[in-house]
């Protein structure tokens, strides 16, 4: 994934936000993103050295020891300005002290993964699993440290979008070897994605305004594709009829009501990251 991390640079515009998982963690690319007046938010790769100074003679931190020092011992959210790696990339580093149950689960998974690879997980890594750690160059005046982890959940929504494109529209599978045929199929599916997304945006607004419900992208895409509803409506110029049918079944296409908030609800309501672990909230992507 790191070999692909620079592909974004060809499309990046000032003020864009790049969300990165650990697979795409690359300090050189983060530096180039910042140089373009754009922004990044990423999980932190714990093998990277952290410094409190840009001076080349500065020693790197014992990060777990630093986060557990006396002045932070009672802090659930820890933030400080850090400089990463040999290039001393300036960034905000935000660490959330996780609930014991989450920590134990993370350590159990880390040990299991290491055993499969024939390794022994280090004590330093196990200590750092007490924290969910992120880095960003977005200023504190824009995002407080308490909500950065919540905002990062958007990355999972992006992954789900690509998953829908592959599972429902088969964007990743094209039959044939003729390059013109392949290109035509890809463009046709991308056009279909745009049309589906436009319908979804309008439908989501309707569901929220009239029913105060969050529309499920997967369900609405599936409904529009089934029986070629959208394709037939466009071909026969019956989009208004399609919309009327949608308004009848809209509730069935919404996300089920749950005790816990969805990722989008947490972001819209600016739920503090650590508060999101209450009421059995999912804990992926931390």
N, C-alpha and C positions, 0 to 999 in steps of 0.2 A: 504493500500500500504506500509506503514512503516514496517509492519510485514514481508514484502517480501524484504525489502531493503538490507538485508545482504546476500541474495542469490548470489549476484554478487561476493562475496568474494571467493567462491570456484573456480571461473574461472579467477579471476583477475591476471594480470601479470604486472611486473614493466613497467612503461611508458604508460600503458593503460590510456585512458581518459573515465571517467564515466560522462554522462550527466544526470542530475536529475531534474524532475519537483517537484513541492511542495509536491505532494503526497508521494514522496520517500525521503523527507527531513529528515535526521537523523544525528545529529552531531557525534554520536558515530561511525557511519559507515564512515562518512567523515574522521574521525581521523584514522580509520583502513585502509582506502584507501591510505591516505598519508603515513602511516607507511609501506605500501607495496611498496613505491616509485612509486605509481601511482598518477593520477591526477583526480580532480573532477571539474565540472562546474555546478552550480545550481542557480536557482532563489532563492532569499532570503525569508525566512519565517519571516514576520515582527513581529511576537509575540516573537521571540527569542531575548534575551538581547544581546546588543553589548557593548563591552568594548574597551578602548584604551590601556589597560594594562593587563598583565597576573596576576597581583597581586590580590589575593583573596579579599583584602579589597577595591579594586577599585569599584567605583559606575558605574552602567550601564548608557549608553547615552540616552538622549532624542533624538532619531535618527532624527526625522523630524526637530527639532530645530537645531541640529548639521549641517544637510545638508543645512539649510537655514540661517546659520550664515553669517555675513557680508563678510567674506573672500571667501565664496562659492557662494554668491548671483548671481554673473554674470557668474558662471561656468555651462556649459552644461553637462560636464562629471566630476564627482567627484570620486576620488579614495583615499583610505587610508587603512593602515594595521589595521585589527581589530581582536578581540578575542571574540569568540561567546560562549554563554551559561555558565553553571556552570563549565564546563571543560576547558573553555577559549581556544577553538579551534582557532589556528592562521590561518588567511586567508586574502586574498585581498578582500575588499568590493568595488564594483563599482556601482555607482548610476548615471543614466541618467535622466536629467531633460526633461520630455516629453512635446510635444506641447500641447497647451491648449485644442484643440479638443479631443485629445486622453485622457487627464486627465478627461475631462467632461464625456466622454463615460465610462471610468473605474469607476468613482464615481456613475454614474447612474446605472450601472450593480451591483455594490457593494450594493447600497441601495435596489435595487430590490431583490437581493439574500437574504439580511438580513430580508426584510419584509416577504418573503416566509417562513423563518425559525422562524418568530416571534421575531426577535432581532432588536436592533438599532445599526447601524454601528457606531463605535467610531470616534470621531473627529481626534484622532491620526492616525487611519487607513486611513481616508479620506485625511489627509495631506500627508501621505506616498505614496498615489496613484499618487502624482505628479511625482514620480520617478519609473523607472524600475531598480530594484536592483538585482545584481548578486554577488555570491561569488565563488572564485576559489583559488586553490593553485598553478596554473600555473604562473610562474614568469613573471614579466613585460617585461623582455628582450625577452621573447618568444611571448607574446601577449600584445599589448598595450591595455589600458583601452578602447580606442575608438572602437575596433573591437570585443570585447568579446561578446556583445549582438548579433552581426551578426553571430558569430560562434555558439552561442547557438541555432540558428535556425536549426541547424543540427538535434536537438532532434525531431523536427516536421517531418523531412524527415524519421527518424527512425520509428516514429508512423505510417506514411503512408506506410512504408514497411510491418509492421505487419498487417495493414488494408488490403493490397493487398493479403497477405497470407490467410487471413480469407475470404475475399469477393470473390476472384477468385479461390483459391485452397481449401477453406473450411477446413483449418487446425484445426479449433476449433470445428469441428463437425465430429463425427465418429459413425456410426450405429453399434449396437451389444453390447454384454456384455462380450464376451470372451476376456480376457486380451491379448492373443496372436494375435487375430484379430486386436484389437485396436492398439497394438504396430506395427504390420505390416503396417497398414494404415498410421500411423504417419510417420514411416520411409520412406514409399513409397512417401509420399507427401514432406518430407524433401529432398529426392533425386531429386524429380521434381523441387523443389525450386532451388537447386544447378544448375541443368541443365538450367533452365530458366534464372538464374542470369548470368551464363557464357555466354549464347547467348546475353543477354542484354548488358554486358560489351563490347563485340566485336562490337555489333550493335551501341552502343552509341559512341564508338570511331570512327566508320565509319561515322556516321551522323555528328559528330563534324568536322572531317577532310575534308569531301567532301562538306558538306552543311552548315557548321558553325551553326548547329541547335542542340538544346538539346532534346534528345530522351525522350519520356514519358514512364516511367517504366510501368505505368498502361496500356497504349495502346499496348505496345509491348508484355506484358504478355498476355493480352486479345487476341491479334492476334495469338500468338503461341498456345494458348489453344483452340481457336475456330477451329472447324473441325479437332481437334486433330492433328494440323499441325506438332508440334514438335514430338509428340509421333509416328506419322506415319513415319516421316522422319528418326527417329532413328531406328524404326523397319524395315523399307525397305532400310536402308542405303542410303537415299536420302538427306543428310544434305546439300550437295552442291546445289541441286535444291531448297531447302528451302531458302538458302541464296540468290540465284538469285531472287526468288520471293520477298524477303525482300527488296532488293536494288531497286525494281520497286516501292514499296509502302512506302519507308522510310519516305518521307516528310509527308505523312498522319499520321504517327506514332510519329511525333515530337510534342513537346509542341507548342501551338499557340504563335505566336509572339505578345508580349504585350508591352505597353509603360513602364511598370514597370519591373524590373529585377526579375527573379526567385530567390529563396533562394540560389541555387547553384551558380548562376551568381554573387550574392552579395558576397558570400564567396570567390569565385575564384578571384574576382576583389578587395577583401579586402575593401569593401564599409564600411565606418564608420557607426556605428549603427544608430545614429540620422539622418544621411543622407538618410537612407533607408525609412524614413517616407515621403520623398518627392515623388511627382508624384503618389499619391494614393497607396503607397505600403501597403500591408496587415499588420495588426498590431497584429496578434495573437501571443501567447506565449511571452508576455512581462510582 
